[in-house]
Structure formats: C-alpha cells, structure tokens
C-alpha cells in the first residue's frame, strides 16, 4: 500500500519525460491525494502495544 505514492510519482515523471505534461500534472496531483489519504489513515490508527 505504501508503494502506491512511489508508483504514481514514477508514472508522472515518465509521462513528463515523454512530453505528456498535462497528464503528468494530473497524475502528480493524484500522487499528492494518495499520499495525504494514506497519511490520514496512518495518523488516525491506534497502535496495539502489549506492555
């Protein structure tokens, strides 16, 4: 699951290098949204530690 932002960022970079700048910008925006969504789920989950 945590590889999703890296995958989408790589896709955005490749699209940019191929000249698809508008599509790369949208995929870059998608990368930011995915990263924020993953952070929100990670930051609000409880830690189960048995002390």
Steps between C-alpha positions, in 0.01 A plus 500: 500500500781743580653438157202668331633858534839393364339321208277793407789747534711284269217483248467880515874546439500262204197674352676834539812373327287367214346842446159436656525797734128547573451132581815502713363793699175314567684184604724716722189644663368146543830413672447779752141390568603136546783601734268716712236225515758244612634742760150566632433129547844447654480796739156411631558128556569376849816317596447160661788460743486244779721627781 
